[in-house]
Amino acid sequence: MGFVSSILSIFRFNKRNWKAIVLCFFAATVFWFFNALNKNYAANIGFQIVFDYDQEKYVPAKELPDKIRLNVSGNGWDLFRRSSGLKVPPLIIPLDRPAEVKKIVGSSLPPLFSTQLEGLQINFVLADTIYLDINPKTKRVVRLSVDSVSRYIHPNYGIASPVTIIPDSVLLEGPERLINTLPPVLALSLPDERIRNPYNEIVEVNVGHETINRTPPVARVSFAVESLQEVTRTCPIHLVNVPQRLRTALERDYVTVTFLVPASGAKLIDTDSISAEIDMLHVPQGRHQVAPRLVGLPPYSRVVRVDSVTVSY
């Protein structure tokens, strides 16, 4: 019992005893750690990589890999420094003809990296293949438009002026493969919906690829918006492009139409200027139901309903 009591007395709460015990453990841990780092080990370590090529003439079409994992052997100190990333320069992969290199086999990298990893021996590369997509850098100017303005406007409202885009074009610079796939006119998407008031906002030019630079990256879009009024009118029917020496017959010489017009244009409607046309060039011989095309409507009107007409010849 005396022996047990003496052991327990060591761990009895005493500031001096506990401080001594903690210092002993700390010293032992430090000694073990430094002793372990002096031995040689093998480990899998991730290394930062960069590709060396002419960035003035070439640009990646997709993001390049920035890290590679290697199995290396070396002194514990070197492995610790490399794995912690403390002041470790990235590994460099030179590319003389970047547009022609589509993949790099992992087994070809140890000879290249061996001179860059002082104090470490490369056993093997964990990645089988590195895939690249680097293109010649090219430039192209495309025009800007707004994709279906009406779908952004409140159902009871409508556009009442031309759509203005400033600037009306953008300079794109990036990978040749991606630049060549873009259409000649780039559609802008408005971030707003159910617009009721005149619109005058900055809109981002989005090409769908982060590797393409846009100059400028935004454009100002503006247009007038007004409430719509429904108008119903009766207008005469005119036949155009009637074949010679053929008689045509209409069931009636007028048609009823209903259309929506911006509030400011409702007061300017000239009923005598509105007519319905039927282009006989597109009507085969016989008897047919045809929807006339309205002409002379106020600007920015939207046809809601138009009666069809029976025509024969």
Sequence and secondary structure as in RCSB ss.txt:
>XXXX:A:sequence
MGFVSSILSIFRFNKRNWKAIVLCFFAATVFWFFNALNKNYAANIGFQIVFDYDQEKYVPAKELPDKIRLNVSGN
GWDLFRRSSGLKVPPLIIPLDRPAEVKKIVGSSLPPLFSTQLEGLQINFVLADTIYLDINPKTKRVVRLSVDSVS
RYIHPNYGIASPVTIIPDSVLLEGPERLINTLPPVLALSLPDERIRNPYNEIVEVNVGHETINRTPPVARVSFAV
ESLQEVTRTCPIHLVNVPQRLRTALERDYVTVTFLVPASGAKLIDTDSISAEIDMLHVPQGRHQVAPRLVGLPPY
SRVVRVDSVTVSY
>XXXX:A:secstr
 HHHHHHHHHHSS HHHHHHHHHHHHHHHHHHHHHHHTSEEEEEEEEEEEEES TTTEEESS    EEEEEEEEE
HHHHHHHHHTTT   EEEE SSGGG  EEEGGGSHHHHHTTSTTEEEEEES SEEE  EEEEEEEEEEEEES GG
GGB TTEEE S  EEESSEEEEEEEHHHHHHS SEEEE  S  SB S EEEEEE   S TTSEEESSEEEEEE E
EEEEEEEEEEEEEEES  TT   EES SEEEEEEEEEHHHHTT  GGG EEEEEGGGS SSEEEE  EEES  TT
 EEEEE  EEEE 
